[in-house]
Every structure is written in C-alpha cells, then in structure tokens.
C-alpha cells in the first residue's frame, strides 16, 4: 500500500515537511504537531457534512495531546477514494481535520476500513507492530504525492463468526480422522483374523498329515502296520532264552524279537508243552528237549515256527539275579504276593503296582507258580521281569555288552557278549518308548499250535513263513490228524520222514474228516504238494491251494481215507 499514491494525500493541508513528530498514541501510531490549518474548501466541508470540531475534540481529550478540538478523516468501506460521498455519521471513525483557522495542535490519525473476513482470520493471530517514521523521507518518493504512508493504520475488528468456523473445521477434521482410524482398525482386525484362521487351518492339516490321517497321504509320524505274513518285507533279529531254575528245577523259555523294520520289540513266551520234532522225527515237549541239553532245540523251533533264530541264551537264575542287580533293580506290577521260601532262601514279594524288586526278589517272582496254576501264569510273570530288565539295560551297545560281561556267565560261542549286548540295547530302546509287546504262544494239549497262535503270533510277531525257513533246508510238511486213530498218524509221520521231508507236528484236528486234504499257499510249492500226495498214497485231486493250518510249506490234513502201507 505504501508503494502506490494515496488519493487522499491531496487533502492533507500540512505536508510532511510541515509536520513534527511529537510522540505515539496508545496504539503505537505516530502523532505530529501541525501548523495552523487553512480553511478548508467549502465543497469539502459540504461533502463531509458533520461537526469535525466536536469529533476531534473528543478524541484529542481522550489522547491527552491538547485541549483544542481536532479533526479526523474516515474512509467509507467499499467506495473509491475519488468518488466518496461524505456524510455525517452519528459516531463512526473516519478521516478528518479541523476547519477552524486557529493555532491549535492538529492530529491526523489515518485509519483503514475493516478488512474482509478472510484477511481478519489471517491477521487475528498477529499483533501489529507500531509504525516507525522514516528518518528522512526521500524527496523523489514524496514528490508528486499528497499523502504519507504513516497516515494509515489498521484497525482490528474481531469477527465472532470466524472462531466458530475454525472450531467447526477442527471438529469436522477430527471427526473425519476418527472415522478413518476406525476403518483402519477394522481392516487390521479383519486381516489379523484371516491370518489366524489360515495358520489354524495349515497347522491342523499339518498335524493330520504328520499323523497319517489324511486320505492317500502317509505322514512321517504314522505308525506303519506290520506287513503281511509271508511277504518277507520285514527284517527281524531274534534269540531264544532258556531260564534254568537251579534251586527248584525246571525251565522257562521265550523268544526275544527285534523287528528292525517296524522298530518294535517283542517277547514271545513258549510253553514247555510245545511239541518240537526230535532227531528221530518224533515230537517231544520243548521243556524236555531243553532239560536234555537243548541240542538241536533251536533248529526244532525253526522247523515248527518257520523262523530263523540267531542264537540261544541259557540264563541260569543266579545270573538273572546278577543282571537285575547290575541294572540297579527293577519295578514290576506284581499280580500276586510271593511268600518267602526259607529252604530256597527266596525273599517275600508283595503284591501291587510298581513293586521294587532286587535280584533275588525278581527271580522269586519270575519262577513262582502257585499250586494248581497253569504254566501260562508263571510264564507271564517271567515276561514281566524280562521286560523290566530290558527297560534298565543301557541304550549304548558297548555299555550293554559290558553289563553282560559283568554277569560272569559263559555264553554260547554263537552268541558272544557283544552280539547279545547289542540286541539287548535295541530291545531296551523299544521298551523305553513303549514300542514293545509280550505274547503267549498258545498250544493244544497235544503240543500243536492253535489256529489263533499261528495267525496272530507266528505270522504277525515272529514273521514265520515258508520263505523264512533256512535256505537249503528240507521241505517242511505239517501233519494234522483228522482220523481219530493215533496209529494212522504215526504211520503217516514215518512215511514223510522216510521221504526226506522235515516233519512238523500239527497235532489233532478238532473233528474227524472223511477225506484227506493237502494244501499249499505258494504256487511254487504246488509240485511239492503233489509229491507229498504220492508219498502218502493219496490222489492228486486232494491237492489244492488254500491257507495252511500249520506253519509249513505243505500241510496234510489226514482223513479216514488214508490207508497205512
């Protein structure tokens, strides 16, 4: 505004060189003393049209700069400076000067009309600083102008509506931000929920896959079912152990089986009544064969069960005591109380779960058989003791072999301490994780295997099959008597032995049969089955493919049509 010429400057009767700065008013505006003013032109007085003397006198008294009335100019808003219509408002500020020709001190207070609302909002936060007069006005700038820049000042007029507008804008902005924040939080919650659900689904599917519960997918944690008997897909290491009771007499036998493929262990309890073929082909009880020295017992068991036993471990009761002591004692869930035996120096054993047994107590419980009890009860007690001992055997094969050597027992040359220790450590590892089972091989009164024992124990646990027989061995032929005549069975057994077959006693059939029958399971054994029929004098029509009732290459169910020669 200072750069352009003010049209009101021409009405200033006292140019800048006739004025003298005498101070500033309460608003920081400069106040000048004036020379005696000349009478104003008549047309100007008519245009302004109100009492300048009274107006200037009131302002001058308020300021305290003189007792004489003073004149002020006032600018009407919205009008051009050159075309203003001057009227006498009741009481409004404006431009004016004193029209009397007196020696009064005059004072010009230039003021500007109220700014627009937008300008007010911009200037509201700012406090205008007082104008300072220029030290020496430049002649070239002042020349040709009838006004001075210090004649004008701003008058702040607060607008109450502007504060309301600002508050409303702030409220609207904060409300919009809150809405946006709520939407953003809602989206974040939805995304988090989707991620959690996805992780839950993936985790559930992963668990089902690992457990092998998804169709057509086998997980690594799925327990594989044992392969079907006779497939030869599983590798098994096994030994037979004979416990000799050196104080009371008698023996107890069991098979220790390590299923390498399935990573499972098993103890198969063998009754002493199990019929095994002797050197002359006649069947004898397992207990009698073991007490007679045990020569050929392992091969006889292979012939009956179709297994391949790797060694024989004779474990006398004093060495069993040592073994229990070496592993630090065992814990057994005893099914009965065992009374003390002073003659045998056997301590008493309590009944209950997790009974702590020392070496002598373990032997007393393993060999205990109450009067009138079946042999199966005593075998089950021995199986519990063997299982508890295996759980305490070191998992390290070298440490287990050292434990076996510490027993002080002379072992079979075919089963040294290193081999036995390695097998016991593997079996112990299975027992510690619960991958272990104990089964009783059930037999008939005549010593033959029951059908249940053949299917569930021999084939599933032992893996007994034709393919499991020792390579190069003579064909194994099982004989089951359905004639009801013992003499006929003896004649048929002799005929098979004389024919060079390995005889397997199948015992007696549950009921008699009129016609004899010869069965085989493997097609490769069909020709051998026909040869067996010729050896016994039976027609070729008696041969057929079927499941064998006895674990042998060929099974003969001898009927009443058989005629001994």
C-alpha positions, 0 to 999 in steps of 0.5 A: 500500500505504501508503494502506490499514491494515496488519493487522499494525500491531496487533502492533507493541508500540512505536508510532511515537511510541515509536520513534527513528530511529537510522540505515539498514541496508545496504539503505537501510531505516530502523532505530529504537531501541525501548523495552523490549518487553512480553511478548508474548501467549502465543497469539502466541508459540504461533502463531509457534512458533520461537526469535525470540531466536536469529533476531534475534540473528543478524541484529542481529550481522550489522547491527552495531546491538547485541549483544542478540538481536532479533526479526523478523516474516515474512509467509507468501506467499499467506495473509491477514494475519488468518488466518496460521498461524505456524510455525517455519521452519528459516531463512526471513525473516519478521516478528518481535520479541523476547519477552524483557522486557529493555532491549535495542535492538529492530529491526523490519525489515518485509519483503514476500513475493516478488512474482509473476513478472510484477511481478519482470520489471517491477521487475528493471530498477529499483533501489529507492530507500531509504525516507525517514521522514516528518518528522512523521507526521500524527496523523489518518493514524496514528490508528486504525492499528497499523502504519507504512508504513516497516515494509515493504520489498521484497525482490528475488528474481531469477527465472532463468526470466524472462531466458530468456523475454525472450531467447526473445521477442527471438529469436522477434521477430527471427526473425519480422522476418527472415522478413518482410524476406525476403518483402519482398525477394522481392516487390521482386525479383519486381516489379523483374523484371516491370518489366524484362521489360515495358520489354524487351518495349515497347522491342523492339516499339518498335524493330520498329515504328520499323523497319517490321517489324511486320505492317500497321504502317509505322514512321517509320524504314522505308525506303519502296520506290520506287513503281511505274513509271508511277504518277507518285507520285514527284517527281524533279529531274534534269540531264544532264552532258556531260564534254568531254575537251579534251586527248584528245577525246571525251565522257562523259555521265550523268544526275544524279537527285534523287528528292525523294520517296524522298530518294535520289540517283542517277547514271545513266551513258549510253553514247555508243552510245545511239541518240537520234532526230535532227531528221530522225527518224533515230537517231544515237549520243548521243556524236555528237549531243553532239560536234555541239553537243548541240542538241536532245540533251536533248529526244532523251533525253526522247523515248527515256527518257520523262523530263523533264530540267531542264537540261544541264551541259557540264563541260569537264575543266579545270573538273572539275579546278577543282571537285575542287580547290575541294572540297579533293580527293577519295578514290576506290577506284581499280580500276586504276593510271593511268600518267602521260601526259607529252604530256597532262601527266596525273599517275600514279594508283595503284591501291587503296582510298581513293586521294587524288586532286587535280584533275588526278589525278581527271580522269586517272582519270575519262577513262582507258580502257585499250586494248581496254576497253569504254566501260562501264569508263571510264564507271564510273570517271567515276561514281566521281569524280562521286560523290566530288565530290558527297560534298565539295560543301557541304550549304548551297545558297548555299555550293554555288552559290558553289563553282560560281561559283568554277569560272569556267565559263559555264553554260547560261542554263537552268541558272544557278549557283544552280539547279545549286548547289542540286541539287548540295547535295541530291545531296551530302546523299544521298551523305553518308548513303549514300542514293545509287546509280550505274547503267549504262544498258545498250544493244544494239549497235544503240543500243536499250535492253535489256529489263533497262535499261528495267525496272530503270533507266528505270522504277525510277531515272529514273521514265520513263513515258508520263505523264512525257513533256512535256505537249503533246508528240507521241505517242511510238511505239517501233519494234522490228524483228522482220523481219530486213530493215533496209529494212522498218524504215526504211520503217516509221520514215518512215511514223510520222514522216510521221504526226506521231508522235515516233519512238523507236528500239527497235532489233532484236528478238532473233528474227524474228516472223511477225506484227506486234504493237502494244501499249499499257499505258494504256487511254487510249492504246488509240485511239492504238494503233489509229491507229498500226495504220492508219498502218502498214497493219496490222489492228486485231486486232494491237492489244492491251494488254500491257507495252511493250518500249520506253519509249513510249506505243505500241510496234510490234513489226514482223513479216514481215507488214508490207508497205512502201507 
